[in-house]
């Protein structure tokens, strides 16, 4: 897993600790549904854009984001 510095700061974690952050802790039910609905696109096209929402940092604080991008490496 990889996150740019802005993403790591938002999640209040480091690139090493990012591997231990589970999606269940970051996204609420709606966020997980949106992510899992788009996840096949990562496997098929190699990337996806998740529209803005609210997630939780590793410290449990609410964080809003405008867009999240994931890609297959």
Number of C-alpha atoms within 10 A of each C-alpha: 10 14 15 10 12 9 16 17 13 18 22 17 19 15 15 9 12 16 11 11 13 10 13 11 13 20 19 14 9 11 19 15 12 14 19 11 11 15 18 13 16 16 12 10 10 13 16 19 15 17 13 12 16 15 21 19 21 19 11 12 12 14 14 12 13 9 10 13 11 16 14 12 8
